[in-house]
Amino acid sequence: MYPVRIEGTRVILREFAEDDLDDCMAVVGDPDVTYFLSFDTRTRDQHADVLAKDVQRAQSDPRPDYYLAIADRHTDQLVGFVRIALDAHQRGELGYALRKDRWGQGITTEACQLILGFGFKTLGLHRIQAACGPDNHGSQKVLVKLGFTYEGRMRDHVYTNGNWRDSLLYSSLRTD
């Protein structure tokens, strides 16, 4: 299904565009943000390549994921991203990131509520899981607000910033 556009109160989830590169850099180019992500901080050239592939991948059928820009509803400026990666068994994995100057405003929670509704209702997923670092207290709070259940700790789950990092695993079922 392409294109996807999901409207919320303060944000819109939409497909990425190649002209989102500058706004993406406030997320993927900020070491304070990427410290919590599963990849290292990117340069503009590195992310230009990634963004071009993301734009192209969104048009594949079937889609391997729904990786969408979180845009301000009033300005359409990209302020972050949200993603559900799909597998063959009605499962998805939730991921998200937000530019640092928008942290603590409830934007991530709203964006995740929108993508979770899409995942469970439109895509018919049974389970959506999410993982975050043990020191990412903001993400843990978001997942609890969303009604996710804590399932446990995965040791040395992610290699990023030159080190292995544990992850905390959370999940939500359509029946929750």
N, C-alpha and C positions, 0 to 999 in steps of 0.2 A: 504494500500500500504506500503510495507516494503521490503527492506530498502529504505530510502530516502537519496539522496545525491544531493545537489544543489551547483554548483560551481560558484563563483563570481571572481572578479578581485583579491581581497586580502584575501577573506575568503571562506571557504567551510562550508555549513550547512550539518551536518551528524548526524546519530544516535549516541546516547551516548553508551559508552562502560564502563564496570565496572572498567577498568584501568584508567578512567578519574577522579577518585576520588580526587587525589592530586590536579589536576588542577581546579576541581570544588571548592575546598576549598578556592581558591583565590577569588572566587565570593561569595559563600554562607557562608563562614567562616569569611568574612571581614565586621565588623560592619559599616564601611563607605559605603559599597555597599548595605548591607541589610537595612540600614536606609531608603532607597528609595523603598524597595520591600514590598510585602504583607505578608512576613513571617519574623520571627526573625532569627538572626544569628544562624547558626547550628554548632554543634560539628562534628568532623569527624565520630563518630559512628552514630549520627543521620542521617548524609547525606549518609553514606554507605547504610543504609536501604532505604532511599528515592531513591537513584540512582539505586539500584537493582530493585525496583518497577517500576521506569521509563523505564529501559531497557526491562523489561517484558511487560509493558503496550504498548510499541511501536509495539509489535508483535500481539496485539489483532486485531480482525477484526469484526466489524469496529473499527477504532481507535477513541478514544474520543478526541484526540488532536494530533498535530504534534509538539512535544517538541524536539528540535534539538540542538546539540552542535554547537556553532560558533567556528570554528577551523581556525588557521592561515593556509593559503593556502600552504605555503612553508614548515612548520614544522609539520602540523596536530595537533599542541598543542591546546587544548581547551582554549579559552580566554573568553567565555561567553556562553549564551544560548538565544534562541529565541523560542517563542511558539505561536501557534494558537490553542486555545481551541474551539471546535466545538459544535454547537447545532443542533437541527433538522430542522431549518428553514433557511438554507443557510447563517448562520451568524457565525462569529468567533470573538474571543477576542485575541488581540495581547498582548504579554508580552515579556520582554527581560531584560537582565542584562549583564554587561561586567565587567571584572576585572578592578580595579581602575587604574592600570598602563597603561591601553589602552584607557582610557577616552579621549575624545576630538580629536580623530584621524579619525573620520568618519566611524569607523568599525560598530557601531550599525546601522547607516543609511544604509550602504551597506547590512548588514545582513537582516534588515527589508525589504528593497526593494526586496531582493530575496524571502523571505517568503511571502510577499504580492503578488508577481507575481505568486507564487505557489498556494496561497489561491484563488486568483481570477480566474486564468487560469486553473490550474489543478483540483482544488477541486470545482470550479464553485460557490464560495461564492458570495453572493450579497453585504454583509456588513461586515466590519471588524472594531471593535472598540478597543480602548485602553484607559486605565485610568492611571493617574500618580498623585503623590502628588503635592500640590500647590507650594511647595518649591523645586521641582525637575525641575529646569530650563533647565538642559541639556536634559531631556526627552521631555519637552515641545518643545524645539528647533528641536529635531529629528522628532517629530510628524508633526510639521509645514513644515519642509523640505520634508517630505513624502507626503504632500498635504492633511493631515487630517484636518477636520473641527472641531473646538471647539464647543461642544454642551452644556456644563454647568458644574456645580459643584455638586457633590454628597456628602452630609453631612454625617460625621461619617461612611464612606464607608468601611474602613479597620481598623481592630484592630491589631496593631503590636507594638512591643517594649513597651508594657504596656499601650498604649494609643489608643484612636480612632483617626483616621485621615480622613480628607476629601480627595476626589479624584476629579480631573478634567477629564471630559469625552470628548474624541475625536472620530471621526469616518471617515471612507472612504468607499465609495460605488464603486462597479464595474464600474458604469457609470460616476464616477468623472474623 
